[in-house]
């Protein structure tokens, strides 16, 4: 073989190798991952932690926030609050006044070095005031954020320059900001950006994602709730699912017309979880033992419809707080808000299959016990409110904990116990997770 031919073959092999590496990699550009389904599809991920725990590749100081990070390519986007004054003492029913700035920061994914930041003054008057709730949504060079007081912002992902911004609270007035802040992660689909705003006829609003111009709005409810707008496809038809505090709704994502609506009214306006579709079945549930599964189909005219399969009684189903359950093989896995445990239930009947406090809180249940569940390959990775990563196998007949590592300190407070209530991002064979002091990069490469 000639020297030139050997070089060509060598370069070709390198190209194939690089392509395979790229093909196996996947960004985490928004809430719950690329497809908003809590699945991490990257390969080469650790199956068991080393005895000393996983390596922390870097740490970077940040401000307050419940908002999880987003990762795209070699950049990490984090949304936080720079607190200048006011009472941070948490209470489920009392609003706190804070002075400070909301900030979107872009970090180097390999080093944690800050590349740019954008911030604006934003006084708070909400309960649990420790920063913004919504994970940034990064799409085709734009970064979209919704702050705790309803500030909707679109930035250039490369340099952090503002493209457009508006106040949901001012444009779609409510009597007052939702007590736990604007919490519905913004959703991009095509040329539209979907946000929950509130007000008469504007619970959900679709904007032109490049200009911020309103395209359509629909639904009415006293409050918008906290559940993110969710896009599903069933029977070849896309449906925008919006769960406000009074009903679960399906809309045409292009023009906002209503396909169907089902009553589903949790206590304290706490529609929180992302509704989950599994096959023909759509599940949503929340506090007050309010939950249901609906079978989706089409009517005689071929239009989307839904039919109730079962509705929760308190002895059946799972009723989560601020984390979304995972559905696999006809089983719902997730956190039950009261008394506070991790459990499994049958999707088609709601029958509870097993329950444990071991995965989150230990020997005793804890109210609003929280763990964020992500699937990777044939295993599940849970991030618990104690700051632990837990590798586990989940099934109809029970769970098996494989490995556990404590990676970050819980800096928040809930019901008198320390917690970290923020969804990690998984990308580049790493876990990116934050508390109210720092964001860290945890090496999860096999």
Secondary structure, DSSP 4 states (H G I P E B T S, - for coil): --HHHHHHHHHHHHHHHHHHHHHH---B-STTTTTTSSB---SSB-SS--TT---EEEEEE--B-SPPPEEETTEEEEEEEEEEEE-----SS--EEEEEEEEEEEEETTT--EEEEEEEE--EEESS-SS--PPPEEETTEEEEE-TT-EEEEEETTT--EEEEEEHHHHS--SS--TT------EEETTEEEEE--STT-SEEEEETTT--EEEEE---SS--SPPPEEEEETTEEEEEEE-SSEEEEE-TTT--EEEEEE---GGG---SPPEEETTEEEEEETTTEEEEEEEEE-TTS-EEEEEEEE--SSSS---SSS--EEETTEEEEEETTTTEEEEEETTT--EEEEESTTTTSSS--TT--EEEEEETTEEEEEETTSEEEEEEEETTEEEEEEEEE-S---EEETTEEE-----EEETTEEEEE-SSEEEEEE-B-
